[in-house]
Amino acid sequence: MMKDIVIIGGGGHAKVIASVLKRHPLWNPIGYLDVVNKGYLLELPYLGMDETLPRIMKDQEVFNAVIGIGQIQNTEDRKKIVRNIESIGISLPAIVSSRALVNEEVKIGDGTVIMDG
C-alpha cells in the first residue's frame, strides 16, 4: 500500500526527490510546499507554504514529508524546519531510491534521502 508524502521545497533538489518518489513502490508524492508557487513540479501541484502542512495533515491525512530543500547557508535553518515538521506529528522517513546501491550494513536514519546510483 502506497503512502502519501509531501515534499518540502520546490527547487532543483526537490525535483530530484520528486523523481525518486514517483518511481518508488511505497511513496505517493501528492505535491510540494514552498515560499513561492513555481507551478507544477514534475506534474506535482503546489500545495502552499510550509504553514499549510498542518491543514494537509488534517484534511488529507498525510503524515509523511521529505525535505527537498537543497543548499541552505545556515544549518540552524534546516534544523528549525525539521523541528517544525516533527512538532506537528509529521514523520520524515528515510527515502531510498529503487535505483540506489546500498550495502546491507549501512544504517539509514530518518530524514535521509538516498538518490539513484
TIPANU-648714 format. One line per field, with one value per residue (C-alpha): residue in three letters; x, z, y. Coordinates in pm, 1 decimal, always signed. Example, Ala and Ser with C-alpha at 12.3 -4.5 7.8 and 13.67 -1.06 7.14 Angstrom:
residuo [ALA SER]
px [+1230.0 +1367.0]
pz [+780.0 +714.0]
py [-450.0 -106.0]
END
This chain:
residuo [MET MET LYS ASP ILE VAL ILE ILE GLY GLY GLY GLY HIS ALA LYS VAL ILE ALA SER VAL LEU LYS ARG HIS PRO LEU TRP ASN PRO ILE GLY TYR LEU ASP VAL VAL ASN LYS GLY TYR LEU LEU GLU LEU PRO TYR LEU GLY MET ASP GLU THR LEU PRO ARG ILE MET LYS ASP GLN GLU VAL PHE ASN ALA VAL ILE GLY ILE GLY GLN ILE GLN ASN THR GLU ASP ARG LYS LYS ILE VAL ARG ASN ILE GLU SER ILE GLY ILE SER LEU PRO ALA ILE VAL SER SER ARG ALA LEU VAL ASN GLU GLU VAL LYS ILE GLY ASP GLY THR VAL ILE MET ASP GLY]
px [+0.0 +140.4 +177.0 +116.7 +408.7 +463.6 +786.6 +912.2 +1074.2 +1021.9 +1366.3 +1609.7 +1674.6 +1300.7 +1267.2 +1524.5 +1347.4 +1012.3 +1159.7 +1279.0 +941.4 +738.7 +920.4 +915.7 +673.0 +599.5 +556.8 +287.2 +403.4 +95.5 +265.7 +514.6 +533.7 +747.2 +750.7 +690.5 +439.1 +657.0 +372.7 +387.6 +699.1 +721.8 +341.0 +309.5 +95.8 +194.3 +20.2 +111.9 +369.2 +508.8 +226.8 -12.2 +131.2 -92.1 -404.9 -281.4 -212.9 -564.6 -766.4 -581.8 -440.9 -83.9 +164.6 +491.5 +716.6 +1059.7 +1292.7 +1356.1 +1548.6 +1899.1 +2151.4 +2084.7 +2363.3 +2282.9 +2231.1 +2020.8 +1756.9 +1738.2 +1716.7 +1433.4 +1241.3 +1284.3 +1175.3 +864.5 +765.2 +819.1 +634.0 +307.8 +340.9 +471.3 +727.1 +1041.1 +1102.6 +1416.8 +1370.7 +1589.7 +1571.5 +1487.9 +1789.8 +2033.4 +2309.1 +2332.1 +2545.7 +2340.7 +2544.5 +2455.9 +2228.5 +1990.6 +1836.5 +1506.6 +1505.5 +1775.0 +1731.3 +1946.6 +1934.4 +1981.6 +2312.4]
pz [+0.0 -104.1 +149.0 +66.8 +116.5 +78.1 -49.2 +143.0 -112.9 -480.7 -632.4 -812.3 -517.7 -465.8 -832.6 -799.8 -490.2 -673.1 -948.8 -695.9 -518.8 -838.8 -921.4 -567.0 -488.8 -134.5 -177.0 -343.9 -366.6 -356.4 -409.0 -270.7 -33.2 -98.8 -22.8 -395.0 -622.9 -903.5 -1083.7 -1127.4 -1018.9 -1238.7 -1256.8 -877.2 -766.0 -544.8 -207.7 -41.2 +204.2 +498.8 +719.7 +504.9 +632.5 +942.9 +726.3 +473.1 +757.1 +893.4 +571.0 +358.2 +636.2 +515.7 +785.8 +590.3 +441.9 +287.3 +295.3 -64.3 +16.2 -121.8 -23.5 +294.7 +415.4 +782.2 +920.1 +1201.0 +940.5 +827.3 +1188.9 +1252.2 +952.1 +1079.4 +1433.3 +1299.5 +1086.6 +1367.0 +1619.6 +1427.7 +1410.2 +1056.1 +1000.6 +796.3 +675.3 +502.7 +126.2 -67.9 -445.4 -600.7 -824.4 -534.4 -440.6 -62.3 +132.8 +366.9 +666.2 +617.2 +880.7 +730.3 +967.4 +945.7 +708.1 +486.4 +109.6 -98.7 -466.4 -776.7 -806.4]
py [+0.0 +335.0 +615.1 +979.6 +1214.2 +1589.9 +1743.2 +2047.7 +2276.3 +2341.1 +2389.0 +2164.4 +1932.8 +1888.0 +1799.7 +1520.4 +1388.3 +1404.7 +1190.8 +931.1 +928.0 +894.5 +568.3 +432.7 +148.2 +273.9 +650.3 +859.1 +1221.7 +1445.7 +1782.2 +2027.7 +2322.7 +2629.0 +3000.3 +3058.8 +2888.3 +2755.6 +2582.1 +2207.8 +2022.0 +1710.5 +1712.9 +1755.8 +2050.9 +2339.5 +2293.2 +2621.7 +2746.6 +2549.7 +2678.9 +2470.3 +2140.3 +2106.5 +2153.3 +1897.2 +1657.2 +1702.9 +1726.5 +1472.0 +1254.4 +1290.8 +1200.5 +1193.7 +1459.1 +1479.2 +1777.4 +1880.5 +2195.6 +2180.3 +2441.4 +2635.2 +2863.9 +2809.2 +2457.5 +2604.6 +2696.1 +2331.2 +2212.4 +2459.7 +2324.1 +1968.1 +2061.6 +2239.6 +1941.2 +1691.7 +1912.3 +1870.7 +1493.4 +1456.5 +1179.8 +1231.2 +876.3 +758.1 +755.0 +513.7 +516.3 +181.6 +253.6 +304.8 +65.6 +46.0 -200.1 -418.8 -298.3 +66.7 +217.5 +472.9 +725.3 +911.9 +1205.5 +1054.7 +1057.4 +823.0 +910.4 +696.1 +510.9]
END
